[in-house]
């Protein structure tokens, strides 16, 4: 009799944890309702692009939001309609070289502004901040004339070579992180006989790896999505088109086929999403650890 009552009571005991789990889920949803709403706002357009990319041309942009047939061949059709490999190569060349040159030039400047004391250091920092506020359209015409005289107006080099002279935003962000590193590490290295270059390479850079990674990703994403620069310098030469310029002209060149346009858009977004997915930890760490200490 006792065993029978025990078996009958078991479902009731199991129901209590289920109610608790359900209540815990509802509480979690209520606490994160704003974050969930923002996530849906950001994911909604991406889902729409993905579903439209898998539709037929007749169904695209109709009232049907779910594909009747899954047209996976749209992605292959994009490569036959446009020189996507060339656009990918140009964009990767532009973003990769510009990011590498930016790091080589910006890291030493940020180190000098953060760790060294010299006359005019404050003025140099103010000039860096002022360069951040200068719109690129202000210097577009004189710079274009200069690059045209060098015969580089129809190439991507006017966008790559200036990064050898640093980037104001990257310098400022790196400088804000480097000032948070205790000076004791640098002093100990100087006592051991290290020069400033060796201190930068052996002591500071390993500790500033999150900030360097964040700055590199910022600049890489900017170059990957840049439309104004490649349009200004490379629009007249089809061999120098990047993904942003090519994607903007894709619809006009190949009729209004929205399924293929969305497939091309998804192909352009995919590398950025993959890079951020694998580097999000170090990226977020670098942004959050970048202090505001002056």
N, C-alpha and C positions, 0 to 999 in steps of 0.2 A: 504493500500500500504506500509506503514511504517512497519507494523507488518510482512508483507511478506519479505521485505528486511532484517529485523532483523533476521528472521528465516533462511534466506539464508546465512547470514554472520556468523551465529553461528558455522558451521563446520570449517570455516577458523580460527576463534578464538581458537577452540579446537585443531586445527592442530599445532598452535604455541607451546603450552606447550608440545605436543608430540615430536616435534623436539628438544625442550630444554631437555626433559628427555632422548631422544636418544643420544643427544650430551653429556649430563652429564655422561651417562653410558660409552660411548666411551672414554671420558676423564678419568673416573675412571679406566677403563681397561688399558689405556695407562700408568697411574701413577703407577698401581700395576702390570704391566706386568711381572716384575722379580719375584715377590712373587707368581703370578699365575703359572709361569713356574716351580718354585721350588715345589709348591704344587702338580702340575701334575706329576713331577718326583717322589715325595714321594708316591702319591696315586696310581700311575700306577701299581707298583708291587703288592700292596694290592688288587687292583681290579682284577688283573690277578689271584692272589691266590684264591680269592673268586669265580670267574667264573670257574676256573679249579676244585675247590672243589665241584661244583655242576654239573660237567659233568659226563658222563659215562666213564668207563675205556678205551673204544675203541676210544672215541673222545678226551680224554685228550692229550695235547701237539701236537695236529694236527693244520692244518691251520685254522680251525674253532675256532674263539675266543668267540663265543656266544653259550651257551649250547643248543643242540637240545632238550633235555629233562632235566628237573630240578630234579636232583637226590639228594633230601634232605636226603635220607637214608644213604648217605655216612658218615654223622656225627655219626649216630648210629652204622654204621659198624666199625668205628674207635674204639669204646668202646668194641666191641666184638673181635677185632683183637689184641688189646693191653690193658694192665692194666692201662688205663688212670687215673682212680680214685686214684690208689696208687701213680702214678707219680705226680698227682696234690697235693696229701697230703704231699708227701716228699718235693716237691718244696715249698709249703706253709709253712711247718715246718721250712725248711732251711731259707727262706726269712724272715718269721715273727720273729723267734727267733733272727736271726742275726741282723735284724734292731732294735729290742728292746734292745738287749745287746749293740749294737753300740751307741744308744742314751744315755743309762745309763752311759756308760763309757766315751763317747766323750764330752758330754755337760759340765761336771765339769772341764775337762782339758782345753777346749776352754775358759771357764769362767776364769780360773786361768791365762791363757796366755794373756787374753784380759784386765782383770780388776785388777789383783793383781800385785804388784811390789815386786819381790824377786830376790835374787842373782841367776844368771844362767837362767833367764827367756828368754833372747835372744838366748842363746845356745839351750835351749829346743825347741824354735820355729824353729831354724835352723835344729835341728834333725828331727822335724816333717816334714819339707819340704824335707829333705833328704830321709825320708822313702817313700815319695810320688814318688821319682825318682827311687826307688829300684825295679827292675822287680821281680815279684813273682817266676819266674823260678830259680832265684839265690838261694833262700832258700828252694826250693821244696824238694830236696833230704834230707838235714838234718832234716827238719821238718817231713818228712814222716817217717824217722827212729825213731824219738822221739815218734810220735803217734803210730807207730807199736809196740814199746816197751810197751806202755800203753794198747795195744790191741784194739785200736780204728781206725785202718787203713781201715777197711771195713765198716765204718759208715760215717755219715755226721757230726759228732761232731767235727772232726778236722777243719771243715769250720765254725762252729758256735761258739765254745768256744773261739777262738782268738779274736772275736769281743768284748769280755769282757775287753780287754786291749786297746780298742779304735781303731779308724780308722783315718789314717793320713789325708786323703782328707777331711773327715767330720770335723775333729778338725780344720783344716786350714780354711775351709769355714765358720764354726761357729765363729771362732775367728775373721775373717774379718768382720762379721756382728756385733758382740758384741762390737767391738771398736767404732762403729758408734753411739752407744747409749750414750747419755750424762751422764757424771759421777754424775750429780746433783741428779739423782734419787737414786743412791746407797748411796750417802752422806746423803740424807734426811732419808733413811731407817736406816743408822747407827746411826744417831742422835736419832731416835726413839727406839734404842736398839736392832735392828735386827742384827743377825750374818750373816756370809757370806753365809751359806747354805740357810737361810731363804730369804736373798736378792735374791739369785739365783732362788729359787722356786717361790717366791711371786712377785718379781719385774721384774727381767730380763727375765725369761722364757715367761711370757705373752707378753712381747714386742718383743721377738725373735721368736714368733710362726711361722711366714712365713719362716724364715731361718731353723728352726727345721723341718718343714714340707718338705721343699725342700731337705734337707739332708736325711731325712727318705725315700723320694721317690727315690732319687738317689741310695741309698744303696739297697732298695727293688728291684728296677728294675735291678740293677747289679746282685743281688743274683738270681733273677728269670731267668735271661738270662745266668747265669754262666754255662759254659760247662767244662772249664779246671779243676776246683776244684772237682766237682762231678765225673768227669771221672777219676781223679787221685785217689780219696779215695773210691769211691763207685761203680766203674765199675764191680768189681768182684762179687758183691752181688746184684742180680736183685731186691731184696726187697728194696734197697736204691737208686734206679735210680730216677733221677729227670726228669722233662720234657725235658730239653735240651739233656740229654744223651739218653732218650727214643726216642725222635723225631729223633735224628741222626741215631739210629739203626732201626727205624720203616721201612724204605725202604728196608734195607737188610734182615730183618726178614720176611717180608710179600711180597716178590716179588716187582717188579717195578710197583706199582699201583699208578700213580701220582695223581689221583683224591683223593684217600684216604690219600696220603701224604700231599696234600694241605689242605684237611679237617682237619687233625691233626695239621698242622701248624696254621691254622686259629683258632682252639680251644686254642692253646698255646698263640696266640697273643691277643685273646679277653679279658682276665682279665687285661692285662697291659693297653690296650686301654681304657677300662672302668674306671680303676682307674685314669688314667691320665685325662680322660674327666671330671670327677667329681672334681678332685683336681688341674686342670690346673691353676685356678686363684691364689690360694695360692702358687702353685709351681713357677709360673712365677714371682709373687711378691717377693718370697724369693730369687730367683736368681738375679732379678734386684736390689733389695735393699742390696744385699751383696756387700759392698764397698771394696775398695782396700786401705783403710787407714792403715798405718803401726803403 
